[in-house]
Amino acid sequence: MPSISNKGKKMPASPIRKLVPYAEAAKKRGVHVIHLNIGQPDIKTPKIALDAVRNHNIEVLEYSMTQGSEAYRRKIAEYYAKKDIIVDSEDIIVTTGGSEALSFAMGTIMDNDDEIIIPEPFYANYNGFATAAGVTVKPIVSTIENNFALPPISKFEELITPKTKAILICNPGNPTGYLYTEEEIKQLAELVKKHNLFLIADEVYREFTYEGRKHYSILQVEGLEEHAIIVDSVSKRYSMCGARIGCLVSKNTEVIQTAMKFAQARLSPPTFAQIASEAALETPQEYFDDVIKEYVSRRDILISELKKIEGVQVAVPQGAFYCVVALPVDDADHFAQWLLESFDLEGNTVMVAPAAGFYATPGLGKNQIRIAYVLEKEQLVKAVQILGKALNEYRDK
């Protein structure tokens, strides 16, 4: 029998999606599953984006430009300028989601067995992208005790070897909701310049910052132009996860020219999704003001309800719409599966994402889960009540 690749064997299962079969089985038994496991907002996609697709009169659905339509890239550059991020349309490659942008970035700057340093916990698919690229992840631990702040720069320096090519951060963070300060970004900038590394920033949650805090982009750091690579996406910003449109942004012309070769290999990003994404850039600020107000309200009620459960510890997010929760259990994977297989409260249960899959260091995050607060407040309160009852029963069994 032919064998599959070692990469295939090493490719990690998604902690966000691996429990789906158990959730589907629960639904078939008549149990209502409240999904806290996935960052799929229930916020409506801006009407202007949907109308742009509905009203288009395309007669031949042709390939778009490899790097994305020129008109769209110009508008992306204008969007960044409003955020004090000065780039040209030629510094941008439109990708099929932020995921493809990350893959292009890794393929462009790293070879097999090169190393990338990532503060953990981190977006679980970074492990998958690294595995696919043959890249070794060197994790550096951030902790729930200090709200997942940036670890000391000295700890990063200890991990740097001749094989180290980049540091990757997510800002604001998935799964932690931590927002890096300007000082923290500048510390990383000095480090990558000192050791001649790249700094990749996944900034897809840029709009979602709370209590007056400001997002500070790596491309706002003077003198970092040759080292900085931004990964971005419309998925969360405009509640357009299904559009699968993102972009790779860098002032380093060699990075863009090389990434273009990877982009050419996949031909082009989807046309209709670019049309919707270009129109979405006209979304008024009031949309984001209302969305952020809603997420703050959801966050606050979620944190308040979680703190009522004995033995639970929760980090307070400063951005994005996720939080990491430490539970009074030994194995959150087992507990999450048990919730779907063996527990319901009046016909309801919850689906969470076990946090161990967001770590690269074996054994870390075993008692933690990630919660995405992308549901209405009433659903969040109900979900936490179910979670509390379930923990009591789980610990007593």
C-alpha positions as CSV (number, residue, x, y, z in Angstrom):
1,M,0.0,0.0,0.0
2,P,1.5,3.5,-0.9
3,S,2.4,5.6,2.1
4,I,1.4,9.2,2.8
5,S,4.0,11.9,3.4
6,N,5.7,12.6,6.7
7,K,4.3,16.1,6.4
8,G,0.8,14.6,6.1
9,K,1.4,12.5,9.2
10,K,2.7,15.5,11.2
11,M,-0.1,17.9,10.0
12,P,-2.0,18.7,13.2
13,A,-5.8,18.4,13.4
14,S,-7.6,21.7,14.0
15,P,-8.5,22.1,17.7
16,I,-11.3,24.3,16.4
17,R,-12.9,21.8,14.0
18,K,-11.8,18.4,15.2
19,L,-14.8,18.0,17.5
20,V,-17.3,18.7,14.7
21,P,-18.3,15.0,14.3
22,Y,-19.3,14.9,18.0
23,A,-21.2,18.1,17.6
24,E,-23.1,16.8,14.6
25,A,-23.9,13.5,16.4
26,A,-25.3,15.6,19.3
27,K,-27.5,17.5,17.0
28,K,-28.8,14.3,15.4
29,R,-29.8,13.2,19.0
30,G,-31.8,16.4,19.2
31,V,-29.4,18.3,21.4
32,H,-29.0,22.0,20.6
33,V,-25.3,22.9,20.5
34,I,-24.2,26.4,21.3
35,H,-21.0,27.1,19.3
36,L,-18.3,28.9,21.3
37,N,-15.5,27.2,19.4
38,I,-15.2,29.1,16.2
39,G,-14.7,32.8,15.3
40,Q,-17.6,33.1,12.9
41,P,-19.2,36.4,13.8
42,D,-23.0,36.7,13.8
43,I,-22.6,40.4,12.8
44,K,-24.2,41.1,9.4
45,T,-21.9,41.6,6.5
46,P,-22.1,45.2,5.3
47,K,-24.9,45.5,2.8
48,I,-22.7,47.6,0.5
49,A,-20.4,44.5,0.0
50,L,-23.3,42.1,-0.8
51,D,-25.0,44.6,-3.1
52,A,-21.7,45.0,-5.1
53,V,-21.9,41.4,-6.1
54,R,-25.7,41.3,-6.6
55,N,-25.6,44.3,-8.9
56,H,-22.6,43.4,-11.0
57,N,-23.1,42.7,-14.7
58,I,-20.1,40.4,-15.4
59,E,-20.8,38.3,-18.5
60,V,-17.5,36.3,-18.4
61,L,-16.0,35.4,-15.1
62,E,-12.4,35.8,-16.0
63,Y,-9.1,35.3,-14.1
64,S,-8.2,38.4,-12.1
65,M,-4.7,39.7,-11.9
66,T,-2.3,37.4,-10.0
67,Q,-1.7,40.1,-7.4
68,G,-5.3,41.1,-7.2
69,S,-7.2,43.8,-9.1
70,E,-5.4,47.1,-9.3
71,A,-8.4,49.1,-8.3
72,Y,-8.8,47.0,-5.1
73,R,-5.2,47.2,-4.2
74,R,-5.2,51.0,-4.6
75,K,-8.2,51.1,-2.2
76,I,-6.5,48.8,0.3
77,A,-3.5,51.2,0.3
78,E,-5.9,54.1,0.9
79,Y,-7.4,52.2,3.8
80,Y,-4.0,51.6,5.3
81,A,-3.1,55.3,5.0
82,K,-6.1,56.1,7.2
83,K,-4.5,53.9,9.8
84,D,-1.1,55.7,9.5
85,I,0.3,52.7,7.5
86,I,1.9,54.1,4.4
87,V,2.2,51.6,1.6
88,D,1.7,51.6,-2.2
89,S,-0.6,49.3,-4.1
90,E,2.6,47.6,-5.4
91,D,3.4,46.5,-1.9
92,I,0.2,44.4,-1.7
93,I,-0.7,41.0,-3.0
94,V,-4.3,40.0,-2.6
95,T,-4.6,36.4,-1.4
96,T,-7.2,33.7,-0.9
97,G,-7.8,34.5,2.7
98,G,-5.2,35.5,5.4
99,S,-4.3,31.8,5.4
100,E,-2.8,31.9,1.9
101,A,-0.9,35.1,2.8
102,L,0.7,33.3,5.8
103,S,1.6,30.4,3.5
104,F,3.1,32.8,0.9
105,A,5.1,34.5,3.7
106,M,6.6,31.3,5.0
107,G,7.3,30.0,1.5
108,T,9.0,33.3,0.6
109,I,11.4,33.7,3.5
110,M,12.0,30.2,4.8
111,D,13.5,26.9,3.7
112,N,13.0,23.4,5.1
113,D,14.1,23.2,8.8
114,D,14.4,26.9,9.2
115,E,12.9,28.2,12.4
116,I,10.2,30.7,13.3
117,I,9.6,32.0,16.9
118,I,6.0,32.5,17.9
119,P,4.6,33.5,21.3
120,E,2.1,30.8,22.4
121,P,-0.7,30.2,22.7
122,F,-1.2,31.1,19.0
123,Y,-3.7,30.6,16.2
124,A,-3.6,26.9,15.8
125,N,-3.2,26.9,12.0
126,Y,0.2,28.5,12.4
127,N,1.3,25.0,13.2
128,G,-0.3,23.6,10.1
129,F,1.2,26.3,7.8
130,A,4.7,25.7,9.3
131,T,4.3,21.9,8.9
132,A,3.3,22.3,5.2
133,A,6.3,24.6,4.6
134,G,8.7,22.3,6.5
135,V,9.4,25.0,9.0
136,T,10.1,24.4,12.7
137,V,8.1,26.4,15.2
138,K,10.0,27.6,18.3
139,P,7.4,28.6,20.8
140,I,7.9,31.1,23.6
141,V,5.4,30.9,26.4
142,S,3.1,33.8,27.4
143,T,0.9,33.1,30.4
144,I,-2.6,33.6,31.6
145,E,-1.3,35.0,34.9
146,N,-0.2,38.2,33.1
147,N,-2.9,38.3,30.5
148,F,-0.6,36.8,27.8
149,A,1.5,39.9,27.5
150,L,4.7,39.8,25.3
151,P,7.3,37.6,27.0
152,P,10.6,39.3,27.9
153,I,12.8,40.1,24.9
154,S,15.6,38.2,26.5
155,K,13.5,35.0,26.2
156,F,13.2,35.6,22.5
157,E,16.9,36.1,22.2
158,E,17.6,32.8,23.9
159,L,15.8,31.0,21.1
160,I,17.5,32.7,18.2
161,T,19.8,30.3,16.2
162,P,21.5,30.4,12.8
163,K,18.3,28.7,11.5
164,T,15.9,31.4,12.8
165,K,14.4,33.5,10.0
166,A,11.4,35.2,11.6
167,I,9.2,36.1,14.5
168,L,5.5,35.8,14.1
169,I,2.9,37.6,16.2
170,C,-0.9,38.0,16.0
171,N,-2.0,41.5,17.1
172,P,-4.6,41.6,18.6
173,G,-4.2,38.0,19.4
174,N,-6.1,34.9,18.6
175,P,-6.8,33.0,20.9
176,T,-5.8,35.4,23.7
177,G,-7.3,38.7,22.7
178,Y,-4.1,40.4,23.9
179,L,-3.2,43.7,22.2
180,Y,0.5,44.4,22.0
181,T,1.5,47.9,23.0
182,E,3.6,50.3,20.9
183,E,6.5,49.7,23.3
184,E,6.3,45.9,22.8
185,I,6.1,46.2,19.0
186,K,9.2,48.5,19.1
187,Q,11.1,46.0,21.3
188,L,10.4,43.3,18.7
189,A,11.4,45.7,15.9
190,E,14.8,46.3,17.5
191,L,15.3,42.6,18.1
192,V,14.7,41.6,14.4
193,K,16.9,44.4,13.2
194,K,19.7,43.4,15.5
195,H,19.6,39.8,14.3
196,N,18.5,40.5,10.7
197,L,15.2,38.6,10.9
198,F,11.7,39.2,9.5
199,L,8.8,40.2,11.7
200,I,5.5,38.9,10.5
201,A,2.4,40.4,12.0
202,D,-1.1,38.8,11.6
203,E,-3.2,42.0,11.9
204,V,-6.6,40.7,10.9
205,Y,-8.3,41.9,14.1
206,R,-6.9,45.4,13.8
207,E,-10.3,47.1,14.1
208,F,-11.3,45.3,17.3
209,T,-9.6,47.1,20.2
210,Y,-11.3,48.1,23.4
211,E,-11.4,50.9,26.0
212,G,-9.7,53.5,23.8
213,R,-6.6,51.3,23.1
214,K,-5.0,51.8,19.8
215,H,-3.6,49.2,17.5
216,Y,0.0,49.8,16.5
217,S,1.2,48.2,13.3
218,I,4.7,46.9,12.6
219,L,4.6,49.0,9.4
220,Q,4.3,52.1,11.6
221,V,7.8,51.5,13.0
222,E,10.3,53.7,11.2
223,G,13.3,51.8,9.8
224,L,11.6,48.3,9.8
225,E,10.5,48.4,6.2
226,E,12.8,45.6,5.0
227,H,11.9,43.3,7.9
228,A,8.1,43.8,8.2
229,I,5.5,41.6,6.6
230,I,1.8,42.1,7.4
231,V,-0.9,39.4,6.9
232,D,-4.4,40.7,6.7
233,S,-7.9,39.6,5.8
234,V,-11.5,40.9,5.4
235,S,-12.9,37.8,7.1
236,K,-13.4,39.3,10.6
237,R,-13.3,43.0,9.8
238,Y,-16.4,42.9,7.7
239,S,-17.9,39.6,8.9
240,M,-17.0,38.1,5.5
241,C,-15.3,34.8,6.5
242,G,-16.7,33.1,3.4
243,A,-15.2,35.6,1.0
244,R,-11.7,34.1,1.5
245,I,-9.9,37.4,0.7
246,G,-6.8,38.5,2.5
247,C,-3.5,40.2,1.5
248,L,0.2,40.1,2.1
249,V,1.8,43.5,2.6
250,S,5.5,44.4,2.7
251,K,7.7,47.3,1.7
252,N,10.5,44.8,1.0
253,T,10.4,44.5,-2.8
254,E,12.3,41.2,-2.8
255,V,9.6,39.7,-0.5
256,I,6.8,40.9,-2.8
257,Q,8.5,39.8,-6.0
258,T,9.2,36.3,-4.5
259,A,5.7,36.0,-3.1
260,M,4.3,36.9,-6.5
261,K,5.8,33.6,-7.8
262,F,3.9,31.7,-5.3
263,A,0.8,33.7,-6.2
264,Q,1.3,33.0,-9.9
265,A,1.3,29.2,-9.1
266,R,-2.2,29.5,-7.8
267,L,-3.2,31.8,-10.7
268,S,-5.4,34.5,-9.1
269,P,-7.7,35.3,-6.1
270,P,-11.5,34.9,-6.6
271,T,-13.1,37.7,-8.6
272,F,-16.5,38.2,-7.0
273,A,-15.0,38.1,-3.5
274,Q,-12.6,40.9,-4.5
275,I,-15.6,42.9,-5.8
276,A,-17.3,42.4,-2.4
277,S,-14.1,43.2,-0.5
278,E,-13.5,46.4,-2.5
279,A,-17.0,47.6,-1.8
280,A,-16.6,46.7,1.8
281,L,-13.8,49.3,2.1
282,E,-16.6,52.0,1.8
283,T,-18.2,50.7,5.0
284,P,-18.8,53.7,7.3
285,Q,-17.0,54.1,10.6
286,E,-20.4,53.9,12.4
287,Y,-20.5,50.2,11.4
288,F,-17.3,49.5,13.4
289,D,-18.3,51.7,16.3
290,D,-21.5,49.7,16.7
291,V,-19.7,46.4,16.3
292,I,-17.0,47.2,18.8
293,K,-19.6,48.4,21.3
294,E,-21.4,45.1,20.9
295,Y,-18.2,43.1,21.3
296,V,-17.3,45.0,24.5
297,S,-20.7,44.3,25.9
298,R,-20.4,40.6,25.0
299,R,-16.9,40.4,26.5
300,D,-17.9,42.1,29.7
301,I,-20.9,39.8,30.3
302,L,-18.9,36.7,29.3
303,I,-16.1,37.5,31.7
304,S,-18.5,38.4,34.5
305,E,-20.4,35.1,34.1
306,L,-17.2,33.0,33.9
307,K,-15.9,34.5,37.1
308,K,-18.9,33.2,38.9
309,I,-17.8,29.6,38.3
310,E,-15.6,28.2,41.1
311,G,-12.1,27.3,40.0
312,V,-12.2,29.1,36.6
313,Q,-9.5,31.6,35.6
314,V,-10.0,33.9,32.6
315,A,-7.8,36.3,30.7
316,V,-9.4,39.7,29.9
317,P,-9.2,40.4,26.1
318,Q,-8.1,43.9,25.0
319,G,-9.0,43.2,21.4
320,A,-10.3,40.6,18.9
321,F,-13.2,38.5,20.2
322,Y,-11.7,35.5,21.9
323,C,-10.6,34.7,25.5
324,V,-8.6,31.8,27.0
325,V,-10.2,30.2,30.0
326,A,-8.5,27.9,32.5
327,L,-10.9,25.2,33.8
328,P,-10.7,23.1,37.0
329,V,-10.2,20.0,34.9
330,D,-7.1,18.0,34.0
331,D,-7.9,17.4,30.4
332,A,-10.0,20.1,28.5
333,D,-9.9,17.9,25.3
334,H,-11.7,15.1,27.2
335,F,-14.1,17.6,28.9
336,A,-15.0,19.2,25.5
337,Q,-15.8,15.9,23.9
338,W,-17.7,14.8,27.0
339,L,-19.8,17.9,26.7
340,L,-20.9,16.9,23.3
341,E,-21.2,13.1,23.9
342,S,-22.6,12.8,27.4
343,F,-24.0,16.1,28.7
344,D,-26.9,18.4,28.1
345,L,-28.9,20.8,30.2
346,E,-32.6,20.8,29.1
347,G,-31.6,19.7,25.6
348,N,-28.6,22.2,25.3
349,T,-24.9,21.8,25.4
350,V,-21.8,23.9,24.4
351,M,-19.0,23.3,22.0
352,V,-15.6,24.9,22.9
353,A,-12.1,24.8,21.5
354,P,-9.6,23.0,23.7
355,A,-6.6,25.3,24.0
356,A,-3.8,22.6,24.0
357,G,-4.0,22.8,20.2
358,F,-3.0,26.5,20.4
359,Y,0.3,25.6,21.9
360,A,3.4,24.1,20.3
361,T,4.9,23.0,23.7
362,P,3.6,19.6,24.6
363,G,1.6,19.5,27.8
364,L,0.7,23.2,27.9
365,G,-2.8,24.4,27.8
366,K,-4.2,21.0,28.9
367,N,-6.7,22.6,31.2
368,Q,-7.6,25.6,29.0
369,I,-10.2,26.3,26.4
370,R,-10.7,29.2,23.9
371,I,-14.1,30.8,23.8
372,A,-15.2,33.0,20.8
373,Y,-17.7,35.5,22.0
374,V,-19.4,36.0,18.6
375,L,-22.9,35.2,19.8
376,E,-25.6,37.4,21.2
377,K,-25.3,38.1,24.9
378,E,-28.3,35.9,25.9
379,Q,-26.7,33.0,24.2
380,L,-23.4,33.7,26.0
381,V,-25.0,33.8,29.4
382,K,-26.9,30.6,28.7
383,A,-23.7,28.9,27.4
384,V,-21.7,29.8,30.6
385,Q,-24.5,28.6,32.8
386,I,-24.4,25.3,30.9
387,L,-20.6,25.2,31.2
388,G,-20.9,25.7,35.0
389,K,-23.4,22.9,35.5
390,A,-21.3,20.7,33.3
391,L,-18.2,21.3,35.3
392,N,-20.0,20.4,38.5
393,E,-21.3,17.1,37.0
394,Y,-17.9,16.3,35.3
395,R,-16.0,16.7,38.5
396,D,-18.4,14.7,40.5
397,K,-18.6,11.7,38.2
